[in-house]
Amino acid sequence: MRSFVPSVWAVGAAVAGLAGGLSGQLSLTLTQTPNVFPGPVLADFNAGVIAEPTGILFTLNVTGGAANVTRTSTVSIRASSATLGGGKVLSDLEWRRADLATWNPMTTTDAAIESRTVKKNGTNDPWSNTVFLRMHLTWSTDAPGTYSTDLVFTLTITTP
């Protein structure tokens, strides 16, 4: 029996691209972290993937500033390391939004998860979504062990 324990640690959210002194007026909160995949069974190897069923919930909230300003908010995701360790490539880890069926390979560059316009106490304030993760499995090349990476969620805000 092979021991294989993939895990993904979501690290704090970064805030980038803040215009007009918005720092401290927006928050991006991550919950349901860390994400630890269940130990794979034969059926997972036969399917070629194992999914982490919980996902990572992110929530954006406008906490300050003028109520009449419309902003564009974009939440992105990336891995902090180029591999998952143990010879496993980073692209074996994939992510998708809860409301979409398309899986995307994880990279070390920011990939936009979702973008929405927000207005304090109005349009999309707050808004949230969940990112699900899955890992490709290969019986012949995945050595027993633990595979992991830190994930970085970035919130970028722009104002018109």
Secondary structure, 3 states (H helix, E strand, C coil): CCCEEEEEEEEEEEEECCCCCCCCCEEEEEECCCEECCCCCHHHHHHCEEEEEEEEEEEEEECCCCCCCEEEEEEEEEECCCEEECCEEHHHEEEEECCCCCCEECCCCCEEEEEEEEECCCCCCCEEEEEEEEEECCCCCCCCEEEEEEEEEEEEEECC
